[in-house]
């Protein structure tokens, strides 16, 4: 993903997504995250800013 403020790119895997249910993100979703202290290119604690409702996917 790319940080809007500084333009840097960060990587993460599904284990770093904080959510209930399936740990997935869709292209263009806005998130917030922490930068891992050991790897400045890795994001952790990735949280969606707008949680979609289940009806959007299963309704």
LUMDREN-814552 format. One line per field, with one value per atom (N, C-alpha, C): x, y, z; residue in three letters; atom name. Coordinates in steps of 0.1 Angstrom, whole numbers. Layout:
% LUMDREN-814552
X [X,...] .
Y [Y,...] .
Z [Z,...] .
resn [ALA,...] .
name [CA,...] .
% end
This chain:
% LUMDREN-814552
X [8,0,9,3,11,5,14,10,7,-4,-8,1,6,13,27,35,49,51,41,43,50,55,62,53,58,51,54,44,46,40,44,39,34,25,19,13,9,2,-11,-20,-33,-32,-22,-21,-20,-16,-15,-28,-38,-51,-59,-63,-71,-85,-93,-107,-114,-127,-134,-137,-137,-141,-129,-131,-121,-112,-99,-89,-85,-93,-91,-93,-86,-88,-91,-97,-100,-92,-88,-80,-88,-81,-87,-93,-93,-98,-88,-94,-85,-83,-70,-66,-57,-55,-44,-36,-24,-14,-3,5,17,29,40,52,59,63,70,84,87,100,112,112,124,125,114,113,106,112,106,97,98,89,77,76,65,54,42,31,25,20,14,2,-7,-19,-27,-29,-36,-51,-57,-72,-79,-90,-98,-105,-105,-112,-127,-131,-146,-149,-154,-157,-170,-169,-181,-191,-204,-214,-214,-217,-218,-228,-239,-248,-243,-232,-226,-220,-216,-210,-219,-228,-236,-251,-255,-269,-277] .
Y [-12,0,12,24,36,46,53,63,76,82,94,106,106,117,118,107,107,99,92,85,72,69,56,44,33,21,11,5,-5,-18,-29,-42,-48,-58,-65,-77,-86,-98,-99,-108,-108,-109,-115,-116,-103,-92,-79,-71,-76,-69,-72,-61,-62,-60,-71,-71,-84,-84,-96,-103,-116,-124,-125,-125,-126,-114,-117,-106,-103,-95,-90,-76,-70,-56,-56,-45,-44,-31,-32,-20,-7,2,16,18,8,10,18,27,35,28,28,22,31,27,33,21,24,13,19,10,13,8,14,9,0,-11,-21,-15,-16,-10,-17,-29,-36,-35,-33,-32,-20,-9,4,3,-8,-9,-18,-23,-33,-26,-27,-22,-33,-29,-38,-31,-39,-34,-26,-32,-25,-25,-14,-12,-5,-10,-3,9,20,32,31,25,23,9,3,-11,-13,-22,-24,-33,-31,-39,-52,-63,-76,-77,-69,-69,-64,-56,-52,-63,-74,-85,-97,-99,-111,-108,-95,-92,-94] .
Z [0,0,0,-3,-4,6,13,23,15,17,10,14,26,31,25,26,22,9,3,-9,-8,4,5,4,-1,-2,10,15,26,22,28,25,38,36,48,43,51,47,56,53,59,74,80,94,101,94,99,99,92,91,104,111,123,119,120,117,122,122,126,113,113,101,91,78,68,68,68,68,54,47,34,32,22,18,3,-1,-15,-20,-32,-38,-36,-31,-29,-15,-7,6,14,23,31,44,49,61,69,82,90,94,98,102,109,116,122,114,115,108,117,113,121,125,138,143,137,134,128,113,106,91,88,84,81,68,61,49,51,63,66,75,71,79,88,100,109,115,121,127,117,106,95,98,98,102,91,86,77,83,76,81,79,69,66,66,76,76,68,57,49,57,55,61,54,62,56,44,45,34,21,21,9,1,8,1,1,10,11,10,8,8,-4] .
resn [UNK,UNK,UNK,UNK,UNK,UNK,UNK,UNK,UNK,UNK,UNK,UNK,UNK,UNK,UNK,UNK,UNK,UNK,UNK,UNK,UNK,UNK,UNK,UNK,UNK,UNK,UNK,UNK,UNK,UNK,UNK,UNK,UNK,UNK,UNK,UNK,UNK,UNK,UNK,UNK,UNK,UNK,UNK,UNK,UNK,UNK,UNK,UNK,UNK,UNK,UNK,UNK,UNK,UNK,UNK,UNK,UNK,UNK,UNK,UNK,UNK,UNK,UNK,UNK,UNK,UNK,UNK,UNK,UNK,UNK,UNK,UNK,UNK,UNK,UNK,UNK,UNK,UNK,UNK,UNK,UNK,UNK,UNK,UNK,UNK,UNK,UNK,UNK,UNK,UNK,UNK,UNK,UNK,UNK,UNK,UNK,UNK,UNK,UNK,UNK,UNK,UNK,UNK,UNK,UNK,UNK,UNK,UNK,UNK,UNK,UNK,UNK,UNK,UNK,UNK,UNK,UNK,UNK,UNK,UNK,UNK,UNK,UNK,UNK,UNK,UNK,UNK,UNK,UNK,UNK,UNK,UNK,UNK,UNK,UNK,UNK,UNK,UNK,UNK,UNK,UNK,UNK,UNK,UNK,UNK,UNK,UNK,UNK,UNK,UNK,UNK,UNK,UNK,UNK,UNK,UNK,UNK,UNK,UNK,UNK,UNK,UNK,UNK,UNK,UNK,UNK,UNK,UNK,UNK,UNK,UNK,UNK,UNK,UNK,UNK,UNK,UNK] .
name [N,CA,C,N,CA,C,N,CA,C,N,CA,C,N,CA,C,N,CA,C,N,CA,C,N,CA,C,N,CA,C,N,CA,C,N,CA,C,N,CA,C,N,CA,C,N,CA,C,N,CA,C,N,CA,C,N,CA,C,N,CA,C,N,CA,C,N,CA,C,N,CA,C,N,CA,C,N,CA,C,N,CA,C,N,CA,C,N,CA,C,N,CA,C,N,CA,C,N,CA,C,N,CA,C,N,CA,C,N,CA,C,N,CA,C,N,CA,C,N,CA,C,N,CA,C,N,CA,C,N,CA,C,N,CA,C,N,CA,C,N,CA,C,N,CA,C,N,CA,C,N,CA,C,N,CA,C,N,CA,C,N,CA,C,N,CA,C,N,CA,C,N,CA,C,N,CA,C,N,CA,C,N,CA,C,N,CA,C,N,CA,C,N,CA,C,N,CA,C,N,CA,C,N,CA,C] .
% end
